[in-house]
Amino acid sequence: MPMSQWLKSLSMPEPELELEPDELDELEVWRAAARELRGSARSWLQQAPGFVRADRVCVECAVQKDGLALEWADGKLKADESLVLSAVRKGAFALAHAAARLRSDRRFVLQAVRANGYALACAQKFQNDREVVLTAVSEDGSALEYASEQLRRDKTVALTAASSDSALEHVHSSLWRSRDFVRAVLERNEAAWEFIGSELQADRSLLLEVVCLNPRVLDQIEHLDQSFLVEVLGRNASCLQHLEKFQLSDEVLLKALERNKRLLEFFRFDATLLLSAVEVAAEAFDFAPIRMKDDPDLVRELSRKSAATLQYASLSLQQDEAFILQLIEQNPACLQFSSLVCREFNLSALRRNCDARRYIAQEYWEDASFALEALKINELALEHVSENMLAQKQFGFQAVGLRGSALRFLGGNLRDNVLVVAAAAEDNPWALRWAGPTCGGRIDLWRRAVRLDGEVLQLLPESSESLESASRDDAALVLAATRATPRAFRFASERLLRDPAVLWEALKLGAAEAFEALRLGHGQLSACLHFPQAAQAAEDEGVLLSAIAQNGAVLGFAYGRGDSRHIPLRERRSFVAAAVARNPAALDHAPRSFHSDPTLLRAAPRFPTACFDPEGLVRELQRVAAGLSGRGALERGVGLTLGGSSSRVLFAVLELARLEQLGCDSLQKECVLLGLPPECLDWYGANFLVRRLKQLALWKES
């Protein structure tokens, strides 16, 4: 066939050569065609003339397009190692067309399978050669298909080949039952999961080891329990990317986060999950979307749970002073994560939340003026001031001048300085509790303190061995405290609580607690007579009734133990009746509902009214009495002969005395004489009527 027709049959452009017949080099034309070869290289070489198939250039061009074109090469070229290797690189089965000498040459076969591992298929002689097979599967794992059964059992060979999915089905079945082999294979190729036995698939410890090495294995598994997933994520955070199909709950994610903080890199946050996550790891907020970092409500809620989240908020929120102060108010720890560090801001933070002092940088506490400003806000600020500053006398004076309680933080030398301690006690008498051993016992300091607040007496010891040291056994000091605060008497020593003279003085000062020390007999009775309020502490009904007989006002404070229903004595009808029988004036101090009670009215022989004692009448009686010769003169009626105002006063006195002696029946008759209905005694009560009758008698004489 002419050359021009051959080129047309291959759809190749005809060389644009204008050659004379004697200059025509047909081989060069074929070489040029080989270089521009399109279509099937095998067909082209198959139909080429022999001198072309024997030409190395033409054949090399063909096998570089299709390695199997070597089949049509000249026999000599099939024995050319370099050419054959080029062909094998393009097609593994080209080795089948190599010269028999090369196919039986172990050295050459090694080169061939190194170039294309699948060429092992054409090297039957060496398919049981471990080195050749290992070289082949290293280049192409699928070459394991052509390895001998013995080598397919070889763990090293099989493991080398297993990186290729297509090789897995050719691994000998015995190897899939080996735990070590399965672990090693899955580490390289997750597709091996479907080939391992069900027993090993159920081995959770094996799976846990494997997914930590190759998380993609999880893509091959359909079902896993939540607790196991927590353990998996705790080991390898990147596994989270392969667990979407399991739809993990927030609870599982948070449990895993407690074990492995690196999970944050893979979280997809919503507000609910984020609020829970920051409690486990504050840095969770750093991985949240920008829109969340700029949400003030969310940042406020996150900062409440974990102050450290503030450092991950948007810059605009971090620089908003009012907003940061709000956060500090709810969580003082936010101060240490704030970028707003300056003197005034620290003081503002301290005003919002006194616990913010714990998060103020130490450099500020080294400044005396800052420390004193902080002290004005809260005395606990001195907890953070250096010992050196707290030992300075000038600073100490300034501190106790602002707050007496600052004494507790000062150095030991200052807490025993009389002037410093006195200044502290002047501002706060309770500051004496922090005075040093010398000043702490000075009587003069304690006398000044109890005048300001008597209850500081409780800070003193029960007694003192030294007469110069203050204690609760000092009568003058105790009474001074009682004078300032009557309730302070309860802190007196046991000795003073048994001293009648001290008790009477305390009672005079209004210390009802003093009566509690009078536990028996006439002590209680005398206390009630002098100080009716003392009856609140009395429980003996006999003592109370004896006191009421002499002072009806005691009934108003008679509570006693009460009865089984916890009703106070002064509200019990039987006790009030007994009290009124002894002293009708006691009815004035009974509950209002008893004032018109018929039973109680009949129990009273008369109705004197202690409440009615006009001061003007008393003064007039004193002047009249001065002109009389004594009680006998009054009885002889001397007063009746007096004229003027003195005579009227004496008539009034006699009338009042008569009214004092009226009993229930007489009082009722008195009402009738005045034109009042007899029932008015029941309506108004005896005491009310007696007071009104006395007022009427005085009005008549005036």
C-alpha positions in Angstrom: 0.0 0.0 0.0 1.4 3.4 -1.0 2.4 5.6 2.0 -0.1 8.4 1.1 -3.0 5.9 1.2 -1.8 4.4 4.6 -1.7 7.9 6.2 -5.2 8.6 4.9 -6.5 5.3 6.3 -5.3 6.4 9.8 -6.9 9.8 9.4 -3.6 11.5 9.9 -2.5 14.5 7.9 -0.2 13.7 5.0 3.3 15.1 5.6 3.8 18.2 3.6 7.0 17.0 2.0 8.1 17.8 -1.5 10.8 15.2 -1.9 12.4 13.8 -4.9 12.1 10.0 -5.2 15.8 9.6 -4.6 15.7 11.9 -1.5 12.6 10.3 0.0 13.4 8.8 3.4 10.3 6.8 4.1 11.4 5.9 7.6 11.5 9.5 8.7 8.0 9.9 7.4 6.9 7.0 9.7 8.7 8.4 12.6 7.1 11.8 12.1 3.7 10.0 11.9 4.5 8.1 15.1 5.3 11.3 17.0 1.9 12.8 15.9 0.1 9.5 16.4 -3.6 9.7 17.2 -6.1 6.9 17.6 -5.1 3.3 18.5 -1.4 2.9 18.8 -1.8 -0.9 18.7 -3.7 -0.8 15.3 -1.2 1.7 13.9 1.8 -0.5 14.8 0.0 -3.7 13.8 -0.5 -2.4 10.2 2.9 -0.7 9.9 5.5 -2.4 7.7 8.2 -4.5 9.3 10.9 -2.0 9.1 8.7 0.4 11.1 8.0 -2.2 13.8 11.7 -2.8 14.0 12.4 0.9 14.4 13.0 1.7 18.1 11.8 5.3 17.7 8.5 4.3 16.1 7.9 1.5 18.6 8.8 3.7 21.6 6.3 6.4 20.5 3.6 3.7 20.1 4.2 2.0 23.5 4.2 5.4 25.2 0.6 5.8 23.9 -0.4 2.2 24.6 1.9 -0.3 26.4 0.1 -3.2 24.7 1.3 -2.0 21.3 4.5 -3.9 22.3 2.8 -7.0 21.0 3.5 -5.8 17.4 7.0 -4.8 17.9 9.9 -6.6 16.4 11.3 -9.5 18.5 14.6 -7.7 19.1 12.8 -4.7 20.6 10.7 -7.0 22.8 14.0 -7.9 24.4 14.9 -4.3 25.0 14.7 -3.8 28.8 14.2 0.0 28.6 11.6 -0.2 25.9 9.7 -3.0 27.7 9.7 -1.0 31.0 8.2 2.0 29.1 5.5 -0.3 27.8 4.8 -1.8 31.2 4.4 1.6 32.8 1.6 2.3 30.3 0.0 -1.1 30.5 0.8 -3.8 33.0 -0.1 -6.6 30.6 2.6 -5.4 28.2 5.0 -7.7 30.2 3.2 -10.6 28.6 4.6 -9.5 25.2 8.2 -9.1 26.4 10.8 -11.6 25.4 10.8 -14.8 27.3 14.3 -14.1 28.5 13.1 -10.9 30.3 10.0 -12.5 31.7 12.2 -15.2 33.4 14.7 -12.7 34.6 14.0 -12.0 38.3 15.9 -8.8 38.3 14.0 -7.5 35.4 10.6 -8.6 36.7 11.4 -6.7 39.9 11.9 -3.6 37.8 8.7 -4.3 36.0 6.5 -4.7 39.0 8.2 -1.7 40.6 7.1 0.3 37.5 3.6 -1.2 37.5 2.7 -3.6 40.3 -0.2 -5.1 38.4 2.4 -6.6 36.0 2.6 -9.4 38.5 -0.3 -10.9 36.6 2.1 -11.6 33.7 4.9 -12.9 36.0 3.5 -16.3 36.9 7.0 -17.6 37.7 7.5 -15.1 40.5 4.0 -14.9 42.0 5.2 -16.9 45.0 8.4 -14.8 45.3 7.8 -12.7 48.5 10.1 -9.9 47.4 8.6 -9.6 44.0 5.1 -9.8 45.3 5.8 -7.3 48.1 7.3 -4.9 45.5 4.2 -5.3 43.3 1.6 -4.7 46.0 3.6 -1.8 47.3 3.1 -0.1 43.9 -0.4 -1.4 43.3 -2.3 -3.2 46.1 -4.7 -4.8 43.7 -1.7 -6.9 42.4 -2.4 -9.1 45.5 -5.0 -10.8 43.3 -2.1 -12.5 41.4 0.0 -13.4 44.5 0.1 -17.0 45.6 -2.3 -18.2 48.3 0.7 -18.6 50.6 1.6 -14.9 50.2 -2.0 -13.8 50.4 -1.8 -15.3 54.0 1.3 -13.2 54.7 0.4 -10.4 57.0 3.0 -8.0 55.8 2.1 -8.6 52.1 -1.6 -8.4 52.8 -1.2 -5.3 55.0 0.9 -3.6 52.3 -1.7 -4.3 49.7 -4.7 -3.4 51.9 -4.3 0.3 51.3 -6.0 -0.4 48.0 -9.8 -1.1 48.2 -9.6 -3.6 45.4 -7.0 -5.6 47.2 -9.2 -6.2 50.3 -11.3 -9.0 48.7 -8.1 -10.9 47.9 -6.8 -10.9 51.4 -6.9 -14.5 52.8 -10.0 -15.0 55.0 -7.8 -16.3 57.9 -6.3 -12.8 58.3 -9.7 -11.2 58.8 -9.9 -13.1 62.1 -6.7 -11.7 63.4 -7.3 -8.7 65.8 -3.8 -7.2 65.2 -4.2 -7.5 61.4 -7.6 -6.0 61.4 -6.5 -3.1 63.6 -3.5 -2.4 61.3 -5.7 -2.6 58.2 -8.4 -0.3 59.5 -5.8 2.2 60.5 -4.9 2.4 56.8 -8.2 1.7 55.0 -11.6 2.1 56.6 -13.2 0.2 53.7 -11.8 -3.0 55.3 -14.6 -2.8 57.9 -17.0 -4.8 55.8 -14.5 -7.7 55.4 -13.8 -8.3 59.1 -15.8 -10.8 61.1 -18.9 -9.9 63.2 -17.1 -10.9 66.4 -14.4 -8.3 65.8 -16.9 -5.8 64.6 -18.6 -6.1 68.1 -15.3 -5.6 69.9 -15.7 -2.0 71.2 -12.2 -1.8 72.6 -10.8 -2.6 69.1 -13.2 -0.1 67.5 -12.1 2.6 70.0 -8.5 2.0 69.2 -9.2 2.1 65.5 -11.3 5.2 65.3 -8.7 7.1 67.3 -6.2 6.2 64.5 -8.6 6.5 61.6 -11.9 8.4 62.3 -13.1 7.6 58.8 -14.0 4.1 60.0 -17.1 5.6 61.6 -18.4 6.3 58.1 -18.7 2.5 57.6 -20.7 1.9 60.8 -24.5 2.3 61.0 -25.3 2.0 64.7 -23.4 3.0 67.9 -24.7 3.7 71.4 -24.4 7.2 72.8 -22.2 6.3 75.7 -19.7 4.8 73.3 -19.7 7.9 71.2 -18.9 10.0 74.2 -15.9 7.8 74.8 -14.9 8.0 71.1 -15.1 11.8 71.1 -13.2 11.9 74.3 -10.3 10.2 72.6 -10.4 11.8 69.2 -12.2 15.2 68.6 -11.9 14.9 64.8 -14.3 11.9 64.9 -17.1 14.5 65.3 -16.9 15.2 61.6 -18.0 11.6 60.9 -20.9 11.4 63.3 -23.5 13.6 61.7 -25.7 10.6 60.9 -25.9 9.7 64.6 -27.6 13.0 65.5 -25.8 13.5 68.7 -27.7 15.2 71.6 -26.3 18.3 73.4 -25.9 16.1 76.5 -23.6 13.7 74.6 -21.5 16.6 73.2 -21.1 18.2 76.6 -20.1 15.0 78.2 -17.5 14.5 75.5 -16.4 18.1 75.8 -15.6 17.5 79.5 -13.1 14.9 78.3 -11.7 16.6 75.3 -11.6 20.4 74.8 -10.4 20.0 71.2 -14.0 19.1 70.2 -14.6 22.9 70.2 -12.9 23.1 66.8 -15.6 20.9 65.3 -18.7 22.2 67.1 -21.6 23.8 65.3 -23.0 26.1 67.9 -26.5 27.2 68.7 -27.2 29.5 71.7 -28.5 26.6 73.9 -25.4 24.4 73.3 -23.1 27.4 73.7 -24.6 28.3 77.1 -23.9 24.8 78.3 -20.5 24.5 76.6 -19.0 27.5 78.2 -19.6 26.0 81.7 -17.3 23.2 80.6 -14.9 25.3 78.6 -15.0 29.0 78.4 -13.0 29.0 75.1 -16.1 27.5 73.5 -17.2 31.0 72.8 -14.1 31.6 70.7 -15.4 29.1 68.1 -18.9 30.6 68.0 -20.1 32.6 64.9 -19.4 36.3 64.9 -23.1 37.2 65.2 -23.2 35.5 68.6 -20.1 37.3 69.8 -21.8 40.6 69.1 -25.1 39.7 70.9 -25.1 41.6 74.2 -27.8 39.5 75.8 -26.0 36.3 74.9 -22.7 37.7 76.1 -24.3 38.8 79.4 -25.7 35.3 79.9 -22.5 33.6 79.0 -20.5 35.9 81.3 -22.8 35.1 84.2 -21.9 31.4 83.7 -18.2 31.9 82.9 -16.4 35.2 83.2 -13.7 34.0 80.9 -16.1 34.1 77.9 -15.8 37.9 77.9 -12.4 37.8 76.3 -14.0 36.2 73.2 -16.9 38.7 72.8 -16.8 41.3 70.0 -14.4 44.2 70.3 -17.2 46.7 70.4 -18.8 45.0 73.5 -15.4 44.6 75.2 -14.9 48.4 74.9 -18.4 49.3 76.1 -17.7 50.5 79.7 -21.4 50.6 80.8 -21.9 47.1 79.5 -18.8 45.7 81.2 -19.9 47.2 84.5 -23.2 45.4 84.2 -21.4 42.1 83.7 -19.2 42.8 86.7 -22.3 43.5 88.8 -23.5 40.0 88.1 -20.1 38.3 88.0 -17.1 40.2 89.5 -14.6 37.8 87.8 -15.4 39.5 84.5 -13.1 42.3 85.6 -10.0 40.2 85.0 -11.0 39.6 81.4 -11.8 43.2 80.6 -9.6 45.2 78.4 -10.7 48.4 80.2 -7.9 48.5 82.8 -7.5 51.9 84.5 -7.8 53.3 88.0 -11.3 54.9 87.7 -12.8 51.8 86.0 -11.5 49.6 88.8 -13.1 51.8 91.4 -16.3 51.8 89.4 -16.2 48.0 89.3 -15.7 47.9 93.0 -18.7 50.1 93.6 -20.8 47.8 91.5 -19.6 44.6 93.2 -17.3 44.5 96.2 -16.0 41.1 95.2 -14.5 42.7 92.1 -11.6 43.6 94.4 -10.2 40.1 94.0 -9.6 40.8 90.3 -7.9 44.2 90.5 -4.3 44.0 89.4 -1.8 44.1 92.3 -0.1 47.2 90.9 -3.1 49.3 91.9 -3.0 48.0 95.5 0.5 49.3 95.8 -0.9 52.8 95.4 -1.9 54.2 98.8 -4.4 56.7 97.4 -6.1 54.0 95.4 -6.2 51.7 98.4 -7.9 54.4 100.5 -10.4 55.2 97.8 -11.2 51.5 97.6 -11.5 51.4 101.4 -14.2 54.1 101.2 -16.2 51.7 99.1 -15.5 48.5 101.0 -13.3 47.8 104.0 -12.4 44.4 102.6 -10.3 46.2 100.0 -7.5 46.2 102.5 -7.2 42.4 102.1 -5.2 43.1 99.0 -2.9 45.9 100.3 0.7 44.9 101.0 1.9 44.2 104.6 4.4 47.0 104.2 1.8 49.6 103.5 -0.5 48.3 106.3 2.4 48.8 108.8 2.8 52.5 107.9 1.5 54.7 110.7 0.3 57.5 108.3 -1.6 55.0 106.2 -3.1 53.4 109.3 -4.4 56.7 110.7 -6.0 57.6 107.3 -7.5 54.1 107.0 -9.2 54.0 110.5 -10.3 57.6 110.0 -12.3 56.4 107.0 -13.5 53.1 108.5 -12.8 52.1 112.1 -13.1 48.4 111.0 -9.9 48.9 108.9 -8.0 48.3 112.2 -8.4 44.5 111.6 -6.1 44.7 108.5 -3.4 46.9 110.0 0.0 45.7 111.1 0.3 44.4 114.7 2.3 47.4 115.8 -0.5 49.8 114.8 -3.2 47.6 116.4 -1.5 48.2 119.7 -1.1 52.0 119.1 -3.4 53.8 121.5 -4.1 56.7 119.2 -4.8 54.5 116.2 -7.1 52.2 118.2 -8.9 55.1 119.8 -9.5 56.7 116.4 -10.8 53.3 115.1 -13.2 52.9 118.1 -14.5 56.4 117.7 -15.7 55.6 114.2 -16.7 52.0 115.0 -16.7 50.8 118.6 -16.7 47.2 117.4 -13.2 47.8 116.0 -11.9 47.1 119.5 -12.2 43.4 118.7 -9.1 43.8 116.5 -7.0 45.8 118.9 -3.7 44.3 120.0 -3.2 42.6 123.4 -2.2 45.8 125.1 -4.9 48.1 123.8 -7.5 45.4 123.8 -7.6 45.4 127.6 -7.5 49.1 128.3 -10.5 50.2 130.4 -10.5 53.8 129.1 -10.9 52.6 125.5 -13.7 50.2 126.4 -15.6 52.9 128.5 -15.5 55.1 125.4 -16.7 52.3 123.2 -19.6 51.1 125.4 -21.0 54.7 125.5 -21.3 54.6 121.7 -22.7 51.1 121.6 -23.3 49.1 124.8 -23.5 45.8 123.0 -19.8 45.8 122.3 -19.6 44.6 125.9 -20.0 41.1 124.6 -16.5 41.2 123.1 -14.8 41.3 126.5 -13.8 38.2 128.5 -16.0 37.0 131.4 -13.3 38.2 133.9 -9.8 39.4 134.0 -6.9 38.6 136.4 -5.7 42.2 136.2 -7.8 45.0 137.7 -6.5 47.2 135.0 -7.9 45.1 132.2 -11.5 45.5 131.0 -13.9 42.6 131.4 -17.6 41.8 131.7 -17.1 41.5 135.5 -16.5 45.3 135.8 -19.7 46.7 137.3 -19.1 50.3 136.3 -18.3 49.2 132.7 -21.4 47.0 132.5 -23.7 49.7 133.8 -22.2 52.2 131.4 -22.9 49.8 128.6 -26.5 49.2 129.9 -27.0 53.0 130.1 -26.2 53.3 126.4 -28.0 50.1 125.4 -30.2 48.4 128.0 -30.1 45.1 126.3 -26.3 45.0 126.8 -26.9 43.9 130.4 -27.4 40.4 129.3 -23.6 40.2 128.6 -22.7 40.9 132.3 -20.7 38.3 134.1 -22.4 35.6 136.1 -21.2 37.3 139.3 -22.8 40.6 138.4 -26.0 38.8 137.4 -26.3 37.6 141.0 -25.4 40.9 142.6 -28.8 42.6 143.7 -27.3 46.0 143.8 -26.1 45.8 140.2 -29.4 44.3 139.2 -31.4 47.1 140.7 -29.2 49.7 139.0 -29.7 47.9 135.7 -33.4 47.8 136.2 -33.5 51.5 136.8 -31.6 51.9 133.5 -34.4 50.0 131.7 -32.7 46.6 131.4 -35.6 44.2 131.4 -33.1 41.4 131.0 -31.9 42.1 134.6 -35.0 40.5 135.9 -34.0 37.2 134.3 -31.3 37.0 136.9 -33.8 37.3 139.7 -35.0 33.7 139.5 -36.5 33.0 142.9 -38.9 34.3 145.6 -38.9 37.9 146.7 -36.3 38.9 144.2 -38.9 38.5 141.4 -41.6 40.2 143.5 -39.4 43.2 144.3 -38.4 43.5 140.6 -41.9 43.5 139.4 -43.0 46.1 141.9 -40.2 48.5 140.9 -40.2 47.6 137.2 -43.5 46.1 135.9 -41.9 45.2 132.6 -39.8 42.6 134.5 -43.0 40.5 134.8 -42.4 39.4 131.2 -39.7 37.0 132.5 -41.7 35.8 135.5 -43.4 32.4 135.4 -44.6 31.9 139.0 -48.3 32.8 139.2 -48.1 33.3 142.9 -45.3 35.8 142.6 -47.1 37.7 139.8 -50.4 37.9 141.9 -48.5 39.2 144.9 -46.9 41.8 142.7 -50.3 42.7 141.1 -51.8 43.1 144.6 -49.4 46.1 145.1 -49.1 47.3 141.5 -51.9 46.6 139.1 -49.7 47.6 136.1 -47.8 44.2 136.5 -50.8 42.5 134.9 -50.1 44.2 131.6 -46.7 42.3 131.4 -47.8 39.0 132.9 -47.3 36.4 130.2 -45.9 33.4 132.2 -45.8 30.0 130.7 -49.5 30.2 129.7 -51.7 27.1 129.4 -51.6 24.1 127.0 -53.0 26.4 124.3 -50.1 28.8 124.8 -52.5 31.6 126.0 -50.6 34.2 128.1 -51.7 34.7 131.7 -53.0 38.2 131.2 -55.5 36.8 128.6 -56.7 34.0 130.9 -60.1 34.8 132.6 -59.3 32.9 135.7 -55.9 34.6 136.3 -57.4 38.1 135.6 -60.2 37.4 138.0 -57.7 36.5 140.7 -55.7 39.6 139.9 -58.7 41.9 140.0 -59.8 40.4 143.4 -56.5 41.4 144.8 -56.3 44.7 143.1 -59.2 46.1 141.2 -56.9 48.7 139.5 -55.4 45.7 137.6 -58.5 45.7 135.4 -57.1 48.8 133.7 -54.2 46.6 132.4 -56.2 43.6 131.3 -57.3 43.2 127.7 -60.2 45.6 126.7 -62.6 42.7 126.3 -62.4 42.0 130.1 -63.3 45.6 131.2 -67.1 45.0 131.0 -67.1 41.3 131.9 -69.7 40.8 134.7 -67.7 38.0 136.3 -64.6 40.2 136.6 -66.7 43.2 137.7 -68.2 41.2 140.6 -64.8 39.9 141.6 -63.6 43.5 142.3 -64.6 44.9 145.8 -64.0 48.4 144.5 -62.6 50.2 141.4 -59.7 52.6 142.1 -58.2 54.1 139.0 -54.5 54.4 139.0 -54.6 56.1 135.6 -56.5 59.2 137.0 -54.1 61.5 139.0 -54.3 65.1 137.7 -51.1 66.9 138.5 -52.9 70.1 139.4 -55.0 68.4 142.0 -51.9 66.8 143.6 -50.2 70.2 143.9 -53.4 71.7 145.4 -53.8 68.9 147.9 -50.2 69.4 149.0 -50.8 73.1 149.7 -54.0 72.3 151.7 -52.3 69.6 153.7 -49.6 72.1 154.7 -52.3 74.1 156.6 -53.8 71.2 158.4 -52.6 69.8 161.7 -52.5 66.2 160.4 -54.7 63.3 159.5 -56.7 63.7 162.7 -57.7 67.3 161.8 -59.0 66.1 158.5 -61.1 63.4 160.2 -62.5 66.0 162.6 -63.7 68.0 159.7 -61.3 70.8 160.0 -61.2 71.0 156.2 -64.9 71.6 156.1 -64.6 75.0 157.8 -62.1 76.2 155.3 -63.3 78.5 152.7 -62.5 79.2 149.1 -60.6 76.8 146.9 -59.1 74.8 149.8 -62.6 73.9 150.9 -63.6 72.8 147.4 -60.5 70.7 147.1 -61.2 68.9 150.3 -64.8 68.2 149.2 -63.4 66.8 146.0 -60.9 64.6 147.9 -63.7 63.2 150.1 -65.8 62.5 147.0 -63.0 60.7 145.3 -62.3 58.7 148.3 -65.9 57.6 148.4 -65.9 56.7 144.8 -62.8 54.6 145.3 -64.7 52.4 147.8 -67.7 51.7 145.6 -68.4 48.1 144.8 -70.2 46.6 141.8 -73.7 47.1 143.4 -73.0 50.5 144.8 -71.6 51.6 141.4 -74.7 50.5 139.7 -76.9 52.5 142.2 -74.7 55.5 141.6 -75.4 55.3 137.9 -79.2 55.2 138.7 -79.0 58.2 140.9 -77.3 60.1 138.1 -80.1 59.1 135.7 -78.0 56.5 133.8 -79.4 53.1 132.9 -78.1 50.2 135.1 -76.9 48.4 132.0 -74.2 51.0 131.4 -71.9 49.1 133.8 -72.0 46.2 131.4 -71.6 48.5 128.4 -68.6 50.6 129.5 -67.0 48.6 132.3 -66.3 49.7 135.9 -63.0 51.5 135.4 -64.5 53.7 132.7 -67.4 54.7 134.8 -65.3 55.4 137.9 -63.0 57.6 135.9 -66.0 59.5 134.5 -67.6 59.9 138.0 -64.3 61.2 139.4 -64.2 63.7 136.6 -67.8 64.7 137.3 -67.0 65.2 141.1 -64.0 67.4 140.3 -66.1 69.4 137.8 -68.8 70.1 140.4 -66.3 71.4 142.9 -64.4 73.5 140.4 
